[in-house]
């Protein structure tokens, strides 16, 4: 057992947070003695309610949390007619580019999932409100914001409910603002992480944020998928690790199997930071999708949430076709993933991943202690 | 004392390698119980001979090494007339761009240092030979190549002389080739490092290379300027750290004071990877120099060694003017540095930096051991 400020604060056995959009992963991490966090922004409010209900049935009172995307800068629309007013801002050139790309690779049309635009549009303070209402109606222990300083109403509401507020930071100056806003836990996310990241590496960013945060726990995120890397995060002064990518090598993760197979085959050089999926730079597996957007005549990606509104249906079609074995779809197929993708050897149960991370970390710390002598 | 495969191999007290172009830093690191490595490619053969003689007088038999730049890919010239044949390959457009940039900032002309082109041209297998001859005429313990697989003649000559061969790697596939070439020590250099780097972060790259290298020691490089970061490198499985940037905050470092002052004021966000200085992507402090090269109409940087032949005299003029307090020169001024530049608080003696790195690392490992309980 490794005791840190984080294990004390959250009442968990291990300094390991598992972030994922799959409820099965969240429950498995919490049940293994870590702390599972669900990516709520992947869902409509109704879907989120069902997911959190299911998670609570699995974890039998053990703690878990949710993560939202509440950006500080975003395209705005008419609050009374949010989705239509946002959709009207997408240029015809961009729609034609995405349609043309799908046609070039022969991707078949599918019936769009209901609530698609609702999910995309939720990536702003107004749209996130409905998800927050659902989250606070459940017994969450932590709410995290992955895109900047949480708004005051979120911090106040969480603290009144006894819920810990966490937020991800990629630069020291952002952390200063977030501490001012009343955040309880900072997550120092390095450039090697999957999803939205800055340019500073975990090795450099973590101690910077630890020194700034004083008594508040800091988690390291980015590049942590093994016990040695968890031990390194602790050595840097973090009170634990926020792991995202590693769970995409779990059976419980809901990412389509063709994507997971690409992950298993990938090296640590095969990712890039690209705004073509969400409108902000996010690390993902490089594929033919990114090659197409990088051509000189291709349109520039739109701001958040217009870019996800532009591309999410396309990704649903790519995912569906890839699952049918469609070769063109497999070339385009991708998802958010960090540089640790190069370490994925096989798909495993999430509980096994969590247990091995913790056990290998404890072993590594014991080895290090043995190599140090009074001299 | 921390005992590792590296401290055994090199016969040093601490798993800390200090890489720098300043002989004063190299001697200080070795005398503090670490292992100093001189950047030999900064010098003509005659200069290198004098530097190594001076270092040996300071370290009184304690071990040290040298680092060379021997790229695998390079522009070639006529071996009988190397410098002139290389210089003839530099386009007039590039010369005009650099001249125009210096004029725009009002940088005065200076008398160029003798041997300038010789130093630039040495960045190829033929040119490096004279530096190697000098290095092997001294009692070096290690020779490192910072740019790819060392040529067979270098490995053979080193091993016949009982000299350890090290090389820097930024990707797993490069490490495979280097191990095949007979390298004794691999240096896993992450993207956060100063100088020539790839895109994979130290946190991800180090365990990948450790797993590949088997019994051969691996050093972590990039993002290591404090005891916590050294402890993290060891946690990742490295046998020590190869530190470069941190010594640029030492008194002994020969970098012009105006550059060091910019380093002290910089944050970890103020670096970039740019090929505008050497012809290959190298991390350095962002300045007006890089802004100028990034403009759409600016020429594309040339390959190594043509780009350093193009710009080295310009940098000599910028350095000289900045040391005189010239405001335009201070705007252009820059040097190779990693993301750890954001942690520089003051200039200190190199020996103090080395001692604190080691002491803080040992303290951090002791704290970690104390936080782990059998549970």
Interface residues (C-beta under 8 A of the other chain):
Chain A: X1 X2 X3 X4 X13 X171 X172 X173 X190 X191 X192 X198 X199 X200 X201 X202 X203 X204 X205 X207 X208 X222 X223 X224 X226 X228 X229 X231 X232 X233 X234 X235 X236 X237 X267 X268 X269 X338 X339 X340 X342 X343 X362 X364 X365 X366 X368 X369 X371 X372 X373 X374 X375
Chain B: X1 X2 X3 X4 X13 X171 X172 X173 X190 X191 X192 X198 X199 X200 X201 X202 X203 X204 X205 X207 X208 X222 X223 X224 X226 X228 X229 X231 X232 X233 X234 X235 X236 X237 X267 X268 X269 X338 X339 X340 X342 X343 X362 X364 X365 X366 X368 X369 X371 X372 X373 X374 X375
